[in-house]
Amino acid sequence: MQQEQIAQKYPIIASSVDPKKISMSVKGILVAWIPVITLLSGLAGMDLNDSVINNLIESIVQITFAGSTALAFILTAYGIARKAIIKVKALFETIKKIFKERE
């Protein structure tokens, strides 16, 4: 998924200068992880260059987007299911009251 689509879906992370791009503060937070990633990759014997790191940051943005989308779906499904259960319980309670009143 491209930056434009992510920024449109989640305006809170959109740039104030160009709303089609991800904000510099979000990118800055991700870039703050570069020393950690570089250190860990050095310990693992891997050599990282700028393009690999940029691709890694883009991947992190996409994974974060996918995770937040999945979480939104789960929360929505849970909320709908809970609402349905509450409505069904209320319906059964109403039916019970009606039958008790008839006795």
C-alpha positions in Angstrom: 0.0 0.0 0.0 1.3 3.4 -0.9 1.9 6.4 1.5 -1.0 8.3 -0.1 -3.5 5.5 0.6 -2.3 5.1 4.2 -2.3 8.9 4.8 -5.9 9.1 3.4 -7.1 6.3 5.5 -5.5 7.5 8.7 -5.4 11.4 8.5 -3.8 11.6 12.0 -0.5 10.4 10.4 -0.8 12.6 7.3 1.6 15.3 6.6 0.3 18.9 7.3 2.2 20.1 4.3 1.1 17.4 1.9 -1.9 15.4 3.2 -1.1 12.7 0.6 2.1 11.8 2.4 3.0 10.4 5.8 4.0 13.1 8.3 7.7 13.7 9.1 7.0 13.0 12.8 5.8 9.4 12.0 8.8 8.9 9.7 11.1 10.4 12.4 9.8 7.9 14.9 10.5 5.1 12.5 13.9 6.5 11.6 14.7 6.5 15.3 14.8 2.7 15.1 17.5 2.7 12.5 20.4 2.6 15.0 18.8 -0.3 16.7 18.2 -2.1 13.5 21.8 -1.3 12.3 23.2 -2.6 15.6 21.2 -5.8 15.5 22.0 -6.4 11.8 25.7 -5.8 12.5 25.5 -8.4 15.3 23.8 -10.8 12.9 26.6 -10.2 10.3 24.3 -8.4 7.8 25.3 -5.3 5.9 22.6 -2.6 5.5 22.7 0.3 3.1 20.3 3.3 2.7 18.0 1.6 0.2 17.6 -1.4 2.5 16.8 0.8 5.5 14.3 2.9 3.4 12.6 -0.3 2.3 12.5 -1.6 5.8 10.9 1.7 7.0 8.3 1.4 4.2 7.7 -2.2 5.2 7.2 -1.2 8.8 4.7 1.5 7.8 2.8 -1.1 5.7 2.8 -3.7 8.5 1.5 -1.1 10.9 -1.2 -0.2 8.5 -2.2 -3.8 8.0 -2.1 -4.4 11.7 -4.3 -1.4 12.5 -6.7 -2.4 9.7 -7.0 -5.9 11.2 -7.5 -4.5 14.7 -10.2 -2.2 13.4 -11.9 -5.2 11.7 -11.7 -7.3 14.9 -13.1 -4.5 17.0 -15.9 -3.8 14.6 -16.9 -7.5 14.4 -16.8 -7.8 18.2 -18.9 -4.7 18.6 -21.5 -5.9 16.1 -21.6 -9.4 17.6 -22.0 -7.9 21.1 -24.8 -5.6 20.0 -26.6 -8.5 18.3 -26.3 -10.7 21.4 -27.6 -7.9 23.6 -30.6 -7.3 21.2 -31.4 -11.0 21.1 -31.3 -11.2 24.9 -33.6 -8.2 25.2 -35.9 -9.8 22.7 -36.1 -13.0 24.7 -36.7 -11.0 27.9 -39.6 -9.2 26.2 -41.1 -12.5 25.0 -40.8 -13.9 28.5 -42.6 -10.9 30.0 -45.4 -11.3 27.4 -45.9 -14.9 28.2 -45.8 -14.2 32.0 -48.5 -11.5 31.6 -50.7 -14.0 29.7 -50.7 -16.5 32.5 
